[in-house]
Amino acid sequence: MNSNKTVYVFDTSAWLTLIEDEAGAETVQHLLERTRSDDTEVLVSFMSFMEVFYITLQERDIDEAQTRLRLMSSLPITRVESTVTLTIAAGRLKASHRISVADAWIAALAQERGATLVHKDPEFEQLQGKIKFLQLPYKE
């Protein structure tokens, strides 16, 4: 990984913002477009793939859930799987904050990589000062 890159971690809420064309979708799209140059990298936790899949399956159907996973995989992102260090970091965040397991993994990835977490999830507000954020507009 080039140390001169600006690194972002997309939370599941950022993906759903883009896919469902909600307020903030243009910001997410712009960051993805910046990955075509050499100055930006977008990381995505394996947990976001699972969350997009299950949320879509609950709200829509299996075909749409699979289509969304294919879309995510086709974009210029780096999928990050579990590691021992991420497991420990996520566990520490989960033990000390009232956040979901998935959010603990996603936040731990941003923290470990010194990345900016792109989200619109109020749960992350309690991590202010521990992680850099780019907050998308909350749903009304």
ROMI-384502 format. One record per residue: x, y, z of N, C-alpha, C, O in turn. Coordinates in nm, 2 decimals. Example, Ala and Ser with C-alpha at 12.3 -4.5 7.8 and 13.67 -1.06 7.14 Angstrom:
BEGIN
+--------+---------+--------+---------+----------+--------+--------+---------+--------+--------+---------+--------+
| n_east | n_north |   n_up | ca_east | ca_north |  ca_up | c_east | c_north |   c_up | o_east | o_north |   o_up |
+--------+---------+--------+---------+----------+--------+--------+---------+--------+--------+---------+--------+
|   1.32 |   -0.57 |   0.78 |    1.23 |    -0.45 |   0.78 |   1.32 |   -0.33 |   0.78 |   1.42 |   -0.33 |   0.85 |
|   1.28 |   -0.22 |   0.71 |    1.37 |    -0.11 |   0.71 |   1.29 |    0.00 |   0.79 |   1.34 |    0.11 |   0.80 |
+--------+---------+--------+---------+----------+--------+--------+---------+--------+--------+---------+--------+
//
This chain:
BEGIN
+--------+---------+--------+---------+----------+--------+--------+---------+--------+--------+---------+--------+
| n_east | n_north |   n_up | ca_east | ca_north |  ca_up | c_east | c_north |   c_up | o_east | o_north |   o_up |
+--------+---------+--------+---------+----------+--------+--------+---------+--------+--------+---------+--------+
|   0.08 |   -0.12 |   0.00 |    0.00 |     0.00 |   0.00 |   0.09 |    0.12 |   0.00 |   0.18 |    0.14 |   0.08 |
|   0.06 |    0.21 |  -0.09 |    0.14 |     0.34 |  -0.10 |   0.10 |    0.43 |   0.01 |  -0.02 |    0.46 |   0.04 |
|   0.20 |    0.47 |   0.09 |    0.18 |     0.56 |   0.21 |   0.13 |    0.70 |   0.17 |   0.08 |    0.77 |   0.26 |
|   0.14 |    0.74 |   0.05 |    0.09 |     0.87 |   0.00 |  -0.06 |    0.87 |  -0.03 |  -0.11 |    0.97 |  -0.06 |
|  -0.12 |    0.75 |  -0.02 |   -0.26 |     0.75 |  -0.05 |  -0.35 |    0.80 |   0.06 |  -0.32 |    0.78 |   0.18 |
|  -0.46 |    0.85 |   0.02 |   -0.57 |     0.88 |   0.12 |  -0.65 |    0.76 |   0.12 |  -0.70 |    0.71 |   0.02 |
|  -0.67 |    0.70 |   0.24 |   -0.74 |     0.58 |   0.26 |  -0.88 |    0.60 |   0.33 |  -0.89 |    0.67 |   0.43 |
|  -0.98 |    0.54 |   0.27 |   -1.12 |     0.55 |   0.32 |  -1.17 |    0.41 |   0.35 |  -1.13 |    0.31 |   0.28 |
|  -1.25 |    0.39 |   0.45 |   -1.32 |     0.27 |   0.48 |  -1.47 |    0.30 |   0.46 |  -1.52 |    0.39 |   0.53 |
|  -1.54 |    0.23 |   0.38 |   -1.68 |     0.25 |   0.36 |  -1.76 |    0.16 |   0.46 |  -1.74 |    0.04 |   0.45 |
|  -1.84 |    0.23 |   0.54 |   -1.93 |     0.15 |   0.63 |  -2.04 |    0.10 |   0.54 |  -2.06 |    0.15 |   0.43 |
|  -2.12 |    0.01 |   0.59 |   -2.23 |    -0.04 |   0.52 |  -2.33 |    0.07 |   0.48 |  -2.39 |    0.07 |   0.38 |
|  -2.35 |    0.16 |   0.57 |   -2.44 |     0.27 |   0.55 |  -2.39 |    0.36 |   0.43 |  -2.48 |    0.41 |   0.36 |
|  -2.27 |    0.37 |   0.40 |   -2.22 |     0.44 |   0.28 |  -2.26 |    0.36 |   0.16 |  -2.30 |    0.42 |   0.06 |
|  -2.24 |    0.23 |   0.16 |   -2.28 |     0.14 |   0.05 |  -2.43 |    0.16 |   0.02 |  -2.47 |    0.18 |  -0.10 |
|  -2.51 |    0.15 |   0.12 |   -2.66 |     0.16 |   0.10 |  -2.69 |    0.30 |   0.05 |  -2.79 |    0.32 |  -0.03 |
|  -2.62 |    0.40 |   0.09 |   -2.64 |     0.54 |   0.05 |  -2.62 |    0.55 |  -0.10 |  -2.70 |    0.60 |  -0.18 |
|  -2.51 |    0.49 |  -0.15 |   -2.48 |     0.49 |  -0.29 |  -2.58 |    0.40 |  -0.37 |  -2.64 |    0.45 |  -0.47 |
|  -2.61 |    0.28 |  -0.33 |   -2.69 |     0.19 |  -0.40 |  -2.84 |    0.24 |  -0.41 |  -2.90 |    0.23 |  -0.51 |
|  -2.88 |    0.30 |  -0.30 |   -3.02 |     0.35 |  -0.30 |  -3.03 |    0.50 |  -0.33 |  -3.14 |    0.56 |  -0.32 |
|  -2.92 |    0.56 |  -0.38 |   -2.92 |     0.70 |  -0.42 |  -2.98 |    0.79 |  -0.32 |  -3.06 |    0.88 |  -0.35 |
|  -2.93 |    0.78 |  -0.20 |   -2.98 |     0.86 |  -0.09 |  -2.89 |    0.99 |  -0.08 |  -2.79 |    1.00 |  -0.15 |
|  -2.92 |    1.08 |   0.01 |   -2.84 |     1.20 |   0.03 |  -2.70 |    1.16 |   0.07 |  -2.68 |    1.08 |   0.16 |
|  -2.60 |    1.21 |   0.00 |   -2.46 |     1.17 |   0.02 |  -2.41 |    1.07 |  -0.08 |  -2.29 |    1.04 |  -0.08 |
|  -2.49 |    1.02 |  -0.17 |   -2.45 |     0.92 |  -0.27 |  -2.34 |    0.98 |  -0.36 |  -2.25 |    0.91 |  -0.40 |
|  -2.35 |    1.11 |  -0.39 |   -2.25 |     1.18 |  -0.48 |  -2.12 |    1.18 |  -0.41 |  -2.02 |    1.17 |  -0.48 |
|  -2.11 |    1.19 |  -0.28 |   -1.98 |     1.19 |  -0.21 |  -1.92 |    1.05 |  -0.22 |  -1.80 |    1.04 |  -0.25 |
|  -2.00 |    0.95 |  -0.20 |   -1.95 |     0.81 |  -0.21 |  -1.90 |    0.78 |  -0.35 |  -1.79 |    0.73 |  -0.37 |
|  -1.98 |    0.82 |  -0.45 |   -1.94 |     0.81 |  -0.59 |  -1.81 |    0.88 |  -0.62 |  -1.72 |    0.83 |  -0.69 |
|  -1.80 |    1.00 |  -0.57 |   -1.67 |     1.08 |  -0.60 |  -1.55 |    1.01 |  -0.54 |  -1.45 |    1.00 |  -0.61 |
|  -1.56 |    0.95 |  -0.42 |   -1.45 |     0.88 |  -0.36 |  -1.41 |    0.76 |  -0.44 |  -1.30 |    0.73 |  -0.46 |
|  -1.51 |    0.69 |  -0.49 |   -1.48 |     0.57 |  -0.58 |  -1.42 |    0.62 |  -0.71 |  -1.32 |    0.55 |  -0.76 |
|  -1.46 |    0.73 |  -0.76 |   -1.40 |     0.78 |  -0.89 |  -1.25 |    0.82 |  -0.86 |  -1.17 |    0.80 |  -0.95 |
|  -1.22 |    0.87 |  -0.74 |   -1.08 |     0.91 |  -0.71 |  -0.99 |    0.79 |  -0.70 |  -0.87 |    0.81 |  -0.71 |
|  -1.04 |    0.67 |  -0.68 |   -0.95 |     0.55 |  -0.68 |  -0.89 |    0.52 |  -0.81 |  -0.79 |    0.44 |  -0.82 |
|  -0.94 |    0.58 |  -0.92 |   -0.89 |     0.55 |  -1.05 |  -0.75 |    0.62 |  -1.07 |  -0.67 |    0.59 |  -1.15 |
|  -0.73 |    0.73 |  -0.98 |   -0.60 |     0.79 |  -0.98 |  -0.52 |    0.71 |  -0.87 |  -0.57 |    0.62 |  -0.81 |
|  -0.40 |    0.74 |  -0.85 |   -0.32 |     0.67 |  -0.75 |  -0.32 |    0.73 |  -0.61 |  -0.24 |    0.68 |  -0.52 |
|  -0.40 |    0.83 |  -0.59 |   -0.40 |     0.89 |  -0.46 |  -0.50 |    0.85 |  -0.36 |  -0.50 |    0.89 |  -0.24 |
|  -0.59 |    0.76 |  -0.39 |   -0.70 |     0.72 |  -0.31 |  -0.72 |    0.57 |  -0.31 |  -0.72 |    0.51 |  -0.41 |
|  -0.75 |    0.52 |  -0.19 |   -0.78 |     0.37 |  -0.18 |  -0.91 |    0.36 |  -0.09 |  -0.92 |    0.43 |   0.01 |
|  -1.00 |    0.27 |  -0.13 |   -1.12 |     0.25 |  -0.06 |  -1.11 |    0.10 |  -0.01 |  -1.10 |    0.01 |  -0.09 |
|  -1.12 |    0.09 |   0.12 |   -1.12 |    -0.04 |   0.19 |  -1.26 |   -0.08 |   0.23 |  -1.34 |    0.01 |   0.27 |
|  -1.30 |   -0.21 |   0.23 |   -1.43 |    -0.25 |   0.27 |  -1.41 |   -0.38 |   0.35 |  -1.36 |   -0.47 |   0.31 |
|  -1.47 |   -0.37 |   0.47 |   -1.46 |    -0.49 |   0.56 |  -1.55 |   -0.60 |   0.50 |  -1.66 |   -0.57 |   0.44 |
|  -1.51 |   -0.72 |   0.52 |   -1.59 |    -0.84 |   0.49 |  -1.73 |   -0.83 |   0.55 |  -1.83 |   -0.88 |   0.49 |
|  -1.74 |   -0.76 |   0.67 |   -1.87 |    -0.75 |   0.73 |  -1.97 |   -0.66 |   0.65 |  -2.09 |   -0.69 |   0.66 |
|  -1.92 |   -0.57 |   0.58 |   -2.01 |    -0.48 |   0.50 |  -2.07 |   -0.56 |   0.39 |  -2.19 |   -0.54 |   0.35 |
|  -2.00 |   -0.66 |   0.33 |   -2.06 |    -0.74 |   0.23 |  -2.17 |   -0.82 |   0.29 |  -2.28 |   -0.84 |   0.22 |
|  -2.15 |   -0.88 |   0.40 |   -2.26 |    -0.96 |   0.47 |  -2.38 |   -0.87 |   0.50 |  -2.49 |   -0.91 |   0.48 |
|  -2.35 |   -0.75 |   0.55 |   -2.46 |    -0.66 |   0.59 |  -2.54 |   -0.61 |   0.47 |  -2.67 |   -0.62 |   0.48 |
|  -2.48 |   -0.58 |   0.36 |   -2.55 |    -0.54 |   0.24 |  -2.64 |   -0.65 |   0.20 |  -2.75 |   -0.63 |   0.16 |
|  -2.58 |   -0.77 |   0.20 |   -2.65 |    -0.89 |   0.15 |  -2.78 |   -0.92 |   0.24 |  -2.89 |   -0.93 |   0.19 |
|  -2.76 |   -0.92 |   0.37 |   -2.87 |    -0.96 |   0.46 |  -2.98 |   -0.85 |   0.46 |  -3.10 |   -0.88 |   0.46 |
|  -2.94 |   -0.72 |   0.46 |   -3.04 |    -0.61 |   0.46 |  -3.12 |   -0.61 |   0.33 |  -3.24 |   -0.60 |   0.34 |
|  -3.05 |   -0.63 |   0.22 |   -3.12 |    -0.64 |   0.09 |  -3.21 |   -0.76 |   0.09 |  -3.32 |   -0.75 |   0.04 |
|  -3.17 |   -0.87 |   0.14 |   -3.25 |    -0.99 |   0.14 |  -3.38 |   -0.97 |   0.23 |  -3.48 |   -1.02 |   0.19 |
|  -3.36 |   -0.90 |   0.34 |   -3.48 |    -0.87 |   0.42 |  -3.57 |   -0.78 |   0.36 |  -3.70 |   -0.79 |   0.37 |
|  -3.52 |   -0.67 |   0.29 |   -3.60 |    -0.57 |   0.23 |  -3.65 |   -0.59 |   0.09 |  -3.75 |   -0.54 |   0.05 |
|  -3.57 |   -0.67 |   0.02 |   -3.61 |    -0.70 |  -0.13 |  -3.62 |   -0.85 |  -0.15 |  -3.71 |   -0.91 |  -0.11 |
|  -3.51 |   -0.91 |  -0.22 |   -3.51 |    -1.05 |  -0.25 |  -3.37 |   -1.10 |  -0.28 |  -3.28 |   -1.02 |  -0.28 |
|  -3.36 |   -1.23 |  -0.30 |   -3.23 |    -1.29 |  -0.32 |  -3.16 |   -1.24 |  -0.44 |  -3.04 |   -1.22 |  -0.44 |
|  -3.23 |   -1.22 |  -0.55 |   -3.17 |    -1.17 |  -0.67 |  -3.11 |   -1.03 |  -0.65 |  -3.00 |   -1.01 |  -0.70 |
|  -3.18 |   -0.94 |  -0.59 |   -3.13 |    -0.81 |  -0.56 |  -3.01 |   -0.81 |  -0.47 |  -2.91 |   -0.74 |  -0.49 |
|  -3.01 |   -0.90 |  -0.37 |   -2.90 |    -0.91 |  -0.27 |  -2.78 |   -0.96 |  -0.35 |  -2.67 |   -0.91 |  -0.32 |
|  -2.79 |   -1.06 |  -0.44 |   -2.68 |    -1.10 |  -0.51 |  -2.63 |   -1.00 |  -0.61 |  -2.50 |   -0.99 |  -0.63 |
|  -2.72 |   -0.93 |  -0.67 |   -2.68 |    -0.82 |  -0.77 |  -2.60 |   -0.71 |  -0.69 |  -2.50 |   -0.67 |  -0.75 |
|  -2.64 |   -0.68 |  -0.57 |   -2.56 |    -0.58 |  -0.50 |  -2.42 |   -0.62 |  -0.46 |  -2.33 |   -0.55 |  -0.46 |
|  -2.41 |   -0.75 |  -0.42 |   -2.28 |    -0.80 |  -0.39 |  -2.19 |   -0.80 |  -0.52 |  -2.07 |   -0.77 |  -0.51 |
|  -2.24 |   -0.84 |  -0.63 |   -2.17 |    -0.83 |  -0.76 |  -2.12 |   -0.69 |  -0.79 |  -2.01 |   -0.66 |  -0.83 |
|  -2.21 |   -0.59 |  -0.77 |   -2.18 |    -0.45 |  -0.79 |  -2.07 |   -0.41 |  -0.70 |  -1.97 |   -0.35 |  -0.75 |
|  -2.07 |   -0.44 |  -0.57 |   -1.97 |    -0.40 |  -0.48 |  -1.83 |   -0.46 |  -0.52 |  -1.73 |   -0.39 |  -0.52 |
|  -1.84 |   -0.59 |  -0.56 |   -1.71 |    -0.66 |  -0.60 |  -1.65 |   -0.61 |  -0.73 |  -1.54 |   -0.62 |  -0.76 |
|  -1.74 |   -0.54 |  -0.81 |   -1.69 |    -0.49 |  -0.94 |  -1.63 |   -0.36 |  -0.93 |  -1.56 |   -0.31 |  -1.03 |
|  -1.64 |   -0.29 |  -0.82 |   -1.59 |    -0.15 |  -0.81 |  -1.45 |   -0.15 |  -0.76 |  -1.40 |   -0.25 |  -0.71 |
|  -1.38 |   -0.04 |  -0.78 |   -1.23 |    -0.03 |  -0.74 |  -1.21 |   -0.02 |  -0.59 |  -1.17 |    0.09 |  -0.54 |
|  -1.23 |   -0.13 |  -0.52 |   -1.22 |    -0.13 |  -0.38 |  -1.13 |   -0.24 |  -0.34 |  -1.10 |   -0.33 |  -0.42 |
|  -1.08 |   -0.24 |  -0.21 |   -1.01 |    -0.36 |  -0.16 |  -1.09 |   -0.42 |  -0.05 |  -1.11 |   -0.35 |   0.06 |
|  -1.13 |   -0.54 |  -0.06 |   -1.20 |    -0.61 |   0.04 |  -1.10 |   -0.66 |   0.14 |  -1.00 |   -0.72 |   0.11 |
|  -1.13 |   -0.64 |   0.27 |   -1.04 |    -0.68 |   0.38 |  -1.11 |   -0.79 |   0.47 |  -1.22 |   -0.77 |   0.52 |
|  -1.04 |   -0.90 |   0.48 |   -1.09 |    -1.01 |   0.55 |  -1.04 |   -1.00 |   0.70 |  -0.96 |   -0.91 |   0.73 |
|  -1.09 |   -1.09 |   0.78 |   -1.05 |    -1.10 |   0.92 |  -0.90 |   -1.13 |   0.94 |  -0.84 |   -1.21 |   0.86 |
|  -0.83 |   -1.07 |   1.03 |   -0.70 |    -1.10 |   1.07 |  -0.70 |   -1.11 |   1.22 |  -0.79 |   -1.06 |   1.29 |
|  -0.59 |   -1.16 |   1.28 |   -0.58 |    -1.16 |   1.42 |  -0.58 |   -1.02 |   1.48 |  -0.64 |   -1.00 |   1.58 |
|  -0.50 |   -0.93 |   1.42 |   -0.49 |    -0.80 |   1.48 |  -0.63 |   -0.72 |   1.47 |  -0.67 |   -0.65 |   1.56 |
|  -0.70 |   -0.74 |   1.36 |   -0.83 |    -0.68 |   1.35 |  -0.93 |   -0.75 |   1.45 |  -1.02 |   -0.68 |   1.50 |
|  -0.92 |   -0.87 |   1.47 |   -1.00 |    -0.94 |   1.57 |  -0.99 |   -0.88 |   1.71 |  -1.08 |   -0.85 |   1.77 |
|  -0.86 |   -0.86 |   1.74 |   -0.83 |    -0.80 |   1.87 |  -0.88 |   -0.65 |   1.88 |  -0.94 |   -0.61 |   1.98 |
|  -0.86 |   -0.58 |   1.78 |   -0.90 |    -0.44 |   1.77 |  -1.05 |   -0.43 |   1.78 |  -1.11 |   -0.34 |   1.85 |
|  -1.12 |   -0.51 |   1.70 |   -1.27 |    -0.51 |   1.70 |  -1.32 |   -0.55 |   1.83 |  -1.42 |   -0.49 |   1.88 |
|  -1.26 |   -0.65 |   1.89 |   -1.30 |    -0.70 |   2.03 |  -1.29 |   -0.59 |   2.13 |  -1.37 |   -0.57 |   2.22 |
|  -1.18 |   -0.51 |   2.12 |   -1.16 |    -0.40 |   2.22 |  -1.26 |   -0.29 |   2.20 |  -1.32 |   -0.24 |   2.30 |
|  -1.29 |   -0.26 |   2.08 |   -1.39 |    -0.16 |   2.05 |  -1.53 |   -0.20 |   2.10 |  -1.60 |   -0.13 |   2.16 |
|  -1.56 |   -0.33 |   2.07 |   -1.69 |    -0.38 |   2.12 |  -1.70 |   -0.39 |   2.27 |  -1.81 |   -0.36 |   2.32 |
|  -1.60 |   -0.42 |   2.33 |   -1.60 |    -0.44 |   2.48 |  -1.61 |   -0.30 |   2.55 |  -1.67 |   -0.29 |   2.66 |
|  -1.56 |   -0.20 |   2.49 |   -1.56 |    -0.06 |   2.55 |  -1.67 |    0.04 |   2.50 |  -1.67 |    0.15 |   2.55 |
|  -1.74 |    0.00 |   2.40 |   -1.84 |     0.09 |   2.34 |  -1.97 |    0.01 |   2.31 |  -1.97 |   -0.11 |   2.28 |
|  -2.08 |    0.08 |   2.31 |   -2.21 |     0.02 |   2.27 |  -2.23 |    0.03 |   2.12 |  -2.31 |    0.11 |   2.07 |
|  -2.16 |   -0.06 |   2.05 |   -2.17 |    -0.06 |   1.91 |  -2.20 |   -0.21 |   1.86 |  -2.17 |   -0.30 |   1.94 |
|  -2.25 |   -0.23 |   1.75 |   -2.28 |    -0.36 |   1.70 |  -2.15 |   -0.43 |   1.66 |  -2.04 |   -0.37 |   1.65 |
|  -2.15 |   -0.56 |   1.65 |   -2.03 |    -0.64 |   1.62 |  -1.98 |   -0.60 |   1.48 |  -1.86 |   -0.58 |   1.46 |
|  -2.07 |   -0.58 |   1.38 |   -2.03 |    -0.54 |   1.25 |  -1.96 |   -0.40 |   1.25 |  -1.86 |   -0.38 |   1.19 |
|  -2.02 |   -0.31 |   1.33 |   -1.96 |    -0.18 |   1.34 |  -1.82 |   -0.18 |   1.41 |  -1.73 |   -0.10 |   1.37 |
|  -1.81 |   -0.27 |   1.50 |   -1.68 |    -0.29 |   1.57 |  -1.57 |   -0.33 |   1.47 |  -1.46 |   -0.28 |   1.47 |
|  -1.60 |   -0.42 |   1.38 |   -1.51 |    -0.47 |   1.28 |  -1.48 |   -0.36 |   1.18 |  -1.36 |   -0.34 |   1.15 |
|  -1.58 |   -0.29 |   1.14 |   -1.56 |    -0.18 |   1.04 |  -1.48 |   -0.07 |   1.10 |  -1.38 |   -0.02 |   1.03 |
|  -1.51 |   -0.03 |   1.22 |   -1.43 |     0.08 |   1.29 |  -1.29 |    0.04 |   1.31 |  -1.20 |    0.12 |   1.30 |
|  -1.27 |   -0.09 |   1.35 |   -1.13 |    -0.14 |   1.38 |  -1.05 |   -0.14 |   1.25 |  -0.93 |   -0.10 |   1.26 |
|  -1.11 |   -0.16 |   1.14 |   -1.04 |    -0.16 |   1.01 |  -0.99 |   -0.01 |   0.98 |  -0.87 |    0.01 |   0.95 |
|  -1.08 |    0.08 |   1.00 |   -1.04 |     0.23 |   0.98 |  -0.93 |    0.27 |   1.08 |  -0.84 |    0.33 |   1.04 |
|  -0.95 |    0.22 |   1.21 |   -0.85 |     0.26 |   1.31 |  -0.71 |    0.20 |   1.28 |  -0.61 |    0.27 |   1.28 |
|  -0.71 |    0.07 |   1.24 |   -0.59 |     0.00 |   1.21 |  -0.51 |    0.06 |   1.09 |  -0.39 |    0.07 |   1.09 |
|  -0.58 |    0.10 |   0.99 |   -0.52 |     0.15 |   0.87 |  -0.51 |    0.31 |   0.87 |  -0.46 |    0.36 |   0.77 |
|  -0.55 |    0.37 |   0.98 |   -0.54 |     0.52 |   0.98 |  -0.63 |    0.58 |   0.87 |  -0.60 |    0.69 |   0.82 |
|  -0.74 |    0.51 |   0.84 |   -0.83 |     0.56 |   0.73 |  -0.94 |    0.64 |   0.79 |  -0.97 |    0.65 |   0.91 |
|  -1.01 |    0.71 |   0.69 |   -1.13 |     0.79 |   0.72 |  -1.25 |    0.70 |   0.70 |  -1.26 |    0.64 |   0.59 |
|  -1.33 |    0.69 |   0.80 |   -1.45 |     0.60 |   0.80 |  -1.56 |    0.69 |   0.74 |  -1.60 |    0.79 |   0.79 |
|  -1.62 |    0.64 |   0.63 |   -1.73 |     0.71 |   0.56 |  -1.86 |    0.64 |   0.60 |  -1.87 |    0.52 |   0.58 |
|  -1.95 |    0.72 |   0.66 |   -2.07 |     0.65 |   0.72 |  -2.18 |    0.75 |   0.74 |  -2.16 |    0.88 |   0.72 |
|  -2.30 |    0.70 |   0.77 |   -2.41 |     0.78 |   0.82 |  -2.48 |    0.70 |   0.93 |  -2.60 |    0.69 |   0.93 |
|  -2.40 |    0.65 |   1.02 |   -2.45 |     0.57 |   1.13 |  -2.42 |    0.64 |   1.26 |  -2.31 |    0.65 |   1.30 |
|  -2.53 |    0.69 |   1.33 |   -2.51 |     0.76 |   1.46 |  -2.43 |    0.68 |   1.56 |  -2.37 |    0.74 |   1.66 |
|  -2.43 |    0.55 |   1.55 |   -2.36 |     0.46 |   1.65 |  -2.21 |    0.50 |   1.65 |  -2.14 |    0.48 |   1.76 |
|  -2.15 |    0.55 |   1.54 |   -2.01 |     0.58 |   1.54 |  -1.98 |    0.71 |   1.61 |  -1.86 |    0.73 |   1.64 |
|  -2.07 |    0.79 |   1.65 |   -2.04 |     0.92 |   1.71 |  -1.97 |    0.90 |   1.84 |  -1.88 |    0.98 |   1.88 |
|  -1.99 |    0.79 |   1.91 |   -1.92 |     0.76 |   2.04 |  -1.77 |    0.73 |   2.02 |  -1.69 |    0.73 |   2.11 |
|  -1.73 |    0.71 |   1.89 |   -1.59 |     0.68 |   1.86 |  -1.51 |    0.81 |   1.82 |  -1.40 |    0.80 |   1.77 |
|  -1.58 |    0.92 |   1.83 |   -1.52 |     1.05 |   1.79 |  -1.39 |    1.07 |   1.86 |  -1.38 |    1.04 |   1.98 |
|  -1.28 |    1.11 |   1.79 |   -1.15 |     1.13 |   1.85 |  -1.06 |    1.00 |   1.84 |  -0.94 |    1.01 |   1.86 |
|  -1.12 |    0.88 |   1.82 |   -1.05 |     0.76 |   1.80 |  -1.03 |    0.72 |   1.66 |  -0.93 |    0.65 |   1.62 |
|  -1.12 |    0.78 |   1.57 |   -1.12 |     0.74 |   1.43 |  -1.15 |    0.87 |   1.35 |  -1.23 |    0.95 |   1.40 |
|  -1.09 |    0.89 |   1.23 |   -1.13 |     1.00 |   1.15 |  -1.26 |    0.96 |   1.07 |  -1.28 |    0.85 |   1.04 |
|  -1.35 |    1.06 |   1.06 |   -1.48 |     1.04 |   1.00 |  -1.51 |    1.13 |   0.88 |  -1.46 |    1.24 |   0.88 |
|  -1.58 |    1.08 |   0.78 |   -1.64 |     1.16 |   0.68 |  -1.79 |    1.12 |   0.70 |  -1.83 |    1.01 |   0.65 |
|  -1.87 |    1.20 |   0.76 |   -2.01 |     1.17 |   0.79 |  -2.10 |    1.22 |   0.68 |  -2.10 |    1.33 |   0.64 |
|  -2.17 |    1.12 |   0.63 |   -2.27 |     1.15 |   0.52 |  -2.40 |    1.20 |   0.60 |  -2.42 |    1.18 |   0.72 |
|  -2.49 |    1.27 |   0.52 |   -2.61 |     1.32 |   0.59 |  -2.70 |    1.20 |   0.64 |  -2.72 |    1.10 |   0.57 |
|  -2.74 |    1.22 |   0.77 |   -2.83 |     1.12 |   0.83 |  -2.96 |    1.12 |   0.76 |  -3.01 |    1.22 |   0.70 |
|  -3.03 |    1.01 |   0.76 |   -3.17 |     1.00 |   0.71 |  -3.26 |    1.08 |   0.80 |  -3.24 |    1.09 |   0.92 |
|  -3.36 |    1.14 |   0.74 |   -3.45 |     1.22 |   0.82 |  -3.57 |    1.14 |   0.86 |  -3.66 |    1.18 |   0.93 |
+--------+---------+--------+---------+----------+--------+--------+---------+--------+--------+---------+--------+
//
